[in-house]
Every structure is written in structure tokens, then in C-alpha cells.
Amino acid sequence: MNLNLLRKPRDTVQELLGILETGPLSLRTGQGELVFFRMEPTNLSVQSPEAVGSRIYALMTVLRSMEELEFLALNARESFEDNQRYYHQRIREESNPAIRSLLEQDAGELDRLQLRTATARDFYLVVRLRKERAEEARPYLSRIQKALEDQGFKVRLADREDCKRMLGVYLEQNTAAERYADFDGEDFL
């Protein structure tokens, strides 16, 4: 066995993703700095088709007028698929009718919970800064925010905690954490 392989330092998740630095407003990568605007979702299910159409048109107008904007939508809910598969397997295997009934009730409750949270999403607009740093680009970012607000969208610059939450949801579907650590094991120090 080659002991040098065991001693080789392993890449961190940050390095694997190509993130060079996390700042107060951005993630710096080899391709530039990424600044995120967190967009508050609108409940479209209670609006008329005309209102939904106008919201879509407003977003399309903003995205067309600012080519530097990218749109990111994330599921902001936990997935219960593994739990559902487990319950259905246990129901098939269970011979005791009372326990099978309890398992069916639990599986039904998970279905109801998943339906209630099916439309939970987090929305972000991403701006790629090529040359300037986020701190230097504040007036530029303020203009983007104002343009979005003028179209009726509720947005704010995502801070460091928002970026950690976004990465937590994107990478591990962790939507339940109240706080995201900067590194593994931080809570145990």
C-alpha cells in the first residue's frame, strides 16, 4: 500500500466547487465573483391568470434588459422519497395488521407533509462580476436591485448566511438547518 496516498491532503468541498473565497457579499471563483440577490417568492396560486402573466412578463423584462443576470431556483423543502420507499417496503414485509396499519398512517402523513411543502422554493438572481470586486461594485448592484424593485420584485443582496443556506440546499438538500457551519465539526469545537 502506498502510504503517500494516505498522507495526501484531501480537497475541501469549497476547492472541489472552485470557490476561492467567500466574502460578505459574494463567492469568488476562478471565473469571477458571484453576487446573489435573494428574491422573495410570490404566491402565484392565489393570483388571477392575468396577474401571473404580468409577473412573468416583468421578470422576463428584467432578465432581458440585464444580460449579466442568471436565475437560480432551488427546492426549499426536504425530500421524503427515501422515507417513503422505506415505509412501503416495510408495509409489504409486515405480517402484523396493526403494525401495517400504523406504517400506512405514517406513510400517509408523509404524503400530506410533502404536498403542503411541494411549492416551497428559494429564488436567487446571480450576477457575475468579471473585473471588479463586490465591494467596488456596490453602485452597480444597487442599480440592479432598484430595477428589480421597480418591476415589483422583493429582492435583497444575499449575505454570507444566505449563501451558506443556498449551498446547503443545493448540495445536500438540507433545508432544516437553522444555522450552517463554516466547516464540518465547527459545532463540536
C-alpha positions as CSV (number, residue, x, y, z in Angstrom):
1,M,0.0,0.0,0.0
2,N,1.3,3.4,-0.9
3,L,1.4,5.5,2.3
4,N,1.9,8.7,0.4
5,L,-1.7,8.4,-0.9
6,L,-2.9,8.3,2.7
7,R,-1.0,11.4,3.6
8,K,-2.1,13.5,0.7
9,P,-4.4,16.3,1.9
10,R,-7.9,16.0,0.5
11,D,-9.7,18.7,-1.3
12,T,-12.3,20.6,0.6
13,V,-15.8,21.0,-0.8
14,Q,-15.0,24.6,-1.4
15,E,-12.0,23.6,-3.5
16,L,-13.9,21.0,-5.4
17,L,-16.6,23.6,-6.3
18,G,-14.0,26.1,-7.5
19,I,-14.8,28.6,-4.8
20,L,-11.6,30.6,-3.9
21,E,-13.1,32.8,-1.2
22,T,-16.4,33.6,0.4
23,G,-16.8,37.2,1.1
24,P,-19.6,39.1,2.9
25,L,-21.5,39.7,-0.3
26,S,-20.1,37.1,-2.8
27,L,-18.4,33.9,-3.7
28,R,-15.1,34.4,-5.6
29,T,-14.4,31.8,-8.2
30,G,-11.7,31.3,-10.9
31,Q,-14.3,32.7,-13.4
32,G,-15.1,35.8,-11.5
33,E,-17.0,36.9,-8.4
34,L,-20.7,35.8,-8.0
35,V,-23.1,38.1,-6.2
36,F,-26.5,36.8,-5.3
37,F,-29.8,38.5,-4.8
38,R,-32.3,36.6,-2.8
39,M,-35.8,37.0,-4.3
40,E,-38.9,36.7,-2.2
41,P,-41.3,34.4,-4.0
42,T,-44.8,35.5,-4.9
43,N,-47.7,33.1,-4.2
44,L,-49.0,32.7,-7.7
45,S,-51.6,30.2,-6.8
46,V,-53.9,32.9,-5.3
47,Q,-53.5,35.3,-8.2
48,S,-55.5,35.6,-11.4
49,P,-54.1,34.3,-14.7
50,E,-53.6,37.9,-15.8
51,A,-51.6,38.8,-12.7
52,V,-49.4,35.7,-13.2
53,G,-48.9,36.7,-16.8
54,S,-47.8,40.2,-15.8
55,R,-45.4,38.8,-13.2
56,I,-43.8,36.5,-15.8
57,Y,-43.6,39.4,-18.2
58,A,-42.0,41.7,-15.6
59,L,-39.3,39.1,-14.8
60,M,-38.7,38.4,-18.5
61,T,-38.3,42.2,-19.0
62,V,-35.7,42.4,-16.2
63,L,-33.8,39.3,-17.4
64,R,-33.7,40.6,-21.0
65,S,-32.6,44.0,-20.1
66,M,-29.7,42.8,-17.9
67,E,-27.8,40.0,-19.6
68,E,-25.5,39.6,-16.7
69,L,-28.3,38.2,-14.5
70,E,-28.8,34.4,-14.1
71,F,-31.7,32.8,-12.4
72,L,-31.4,30.1,-9.8
73,A,-34.4,28.2,-8.3
74,L,-33.9,25.6,-5.5
75,N,-36.3,23.3,-3.8
76,A,-36.5,24.6,-0.3
77,R,-38.1,21.6,1.3
78,E,-36.9,18.2,2.4
79,S,-37.3,15.2,0.2
80,F,-39.1,12.3,1.9
81,E,-38.6,9.8,-1.0
82,D,-36.2,7.6,0.9
83,N,-38.5,7.5,3.9
84,Q,-41.5,6.7,1.6
85,R,-39.6,3.9,0.0
86,Y,-38.7,2.5,3.5
87,Y,-42.4,2.7,4.6
88,H,-43.7,1.0,1.5
89,Q,-41.1,-1.8,1.8
90,R,-42.0,-2.3,5.5
91,I,-45.7,-2.4,4.7
92,R,-45.1,-5.1,2.1
93,E,-43.0,-7.1,4.6
94,E,-45.1,-6.6,7.7
95,S,-47.4,-9.5,8.6
96,N,-49.0,-7.9,11.7
97,P,-52.1,-6.0,10.6
98,A,-51.9,-3.5,13.4
99,I,-48.3,-2.5,12.7
100,R,-49.1,-2.5,8.9
101,S,-51.9,0.0,9.6
102,L,-49.6,2.2,11.7
103,L,-47.0,2.2,8.9
104,E,-49.7,3.1,6.3
105,Q,-50.8,6.0,8.5
106,D,-47.2,7.2,8.8
107,A,-46.7,7.0,5.1
108,G,-49.9,8.9,4.5
109,E,-48.8,11.6,6.9
110,L,-45.5,12.0,5.0
111,D,-47.5,12.3,1.7
112,R,-49.6,15.1,3.3
113,L,-46.5,16.9,4.5
114,Q,-44.8,16.6,1.1
115,L,-47.9,18.0,-0.6
116,R,-48.1,21.0,1.8
117,T,-44.4,21.9,1.1
118,A,-44.4,21.0,-2.7
119,T,-44.3,24.6,-3.8
120,A,-41.6,25.7,-1.4
121,R,-38.8,27.3,-3.5
122,D,-35.9,29.6,-2.9
123,F,-35.1,32.0,-5.8
124,Y,-31.8,33.8,-6.4
125,L,-30.6,36.1,-9.1
126,V,-26.9,35.7,-9.8
127,V,-24.6,38.5,-11.1
128,R,-21.2,37.5,-12.4
129,L,-18.7,40.3,-11.8
130,R,-15.7,39.9,-14.1
131,K,-13.2,42.5,-13.1
132,E,-14.4,44.4,-10.1
133,R,-14.9,43.1,-6.5
134,A,-18.3,43.1,-4.9
135,E,-17.4,46.0,-2.6
136,E,-16.3,48.1,-5.5
137,A,-19.5,47.3,-7.5
138,R,-22.0,48.5,-4.8
139,P,-23.5,51.3,-7.1
140,Y,-23.8,48.8,-9.9
141,L,-25.5,46.2,-7.7
142,S,-27.8,48.9,-6.2
143,R,-29.0,49.8,-9.8
144,I,-29.8,46.1,-10.4
145,Q,-31.7,45.9,-7.1
146,K,-33.6,49.1,-7.9
147,A,-34.5,47.8,-11.4
148,L,-35.9,44.6,-9.9
149,E,-37.8,46.5,-7.2
150,D,-39.3,48.9,-9.9
151,Q,-40.7,45.8,-11.6
152,G,-42.4,44.8,-8.3
153,F,-40.0,42.1,-7.0
154,K,-38.9,42.0,-3.4
155,V,-35.1,41.4,-3.5
156,R,-32.1,41.9,-1.3
157,L,-28.4,41.2,-1.6
158,A,-27.8,37.8,-0.2
159,D,-25.4,37.9,2.7
160,R,-22.9,35.2,3.8
161,E,-25.6,33.2,5.7
162,D,-27.9,33.3,2.7
163,C,-25.1,31.9,0.5
164,K,-24.3,29.1,3.0
165,R,-28.0,28.2,3.1
166,M,-28.2,28.3,-0.7
167,L,-25.2,25.9,-1.0
168,G,-26.6,23.7,1.8
169,V,-29.9,23.3,0.0
170,Y,-28.2,22.9,-3.4
171,L,-25.5,20.4,-2.4
172,E,-27.2,18.3,0.3
173,Q,-30.9,19.2,0.2
174,N,-30.5,20.4,3.8
175,T,-33.5,22.7,4.4
176,A,-33.9,22.1,8.1
177,A,-30.8,23.6,9.4
178,E,-31.2,26.8,11.4
179,R,-27.6,27.7,11.0
180,Y,-24.9,26.5,8.6
181,A,-21.4,25.9,9.9
182,D,-18.4,27.3,8.1
183,F,-16.7,23.9,8.3
184,D,-17.5,20.4,9.3
185,G,-17.3,19.8,13.1
186,E,-17.4,23.5,14.0
187,D,-20.2,22.9,16.4
188,F,-18.1,20.4,18.4
189,L,-15.1,22.8,19.0
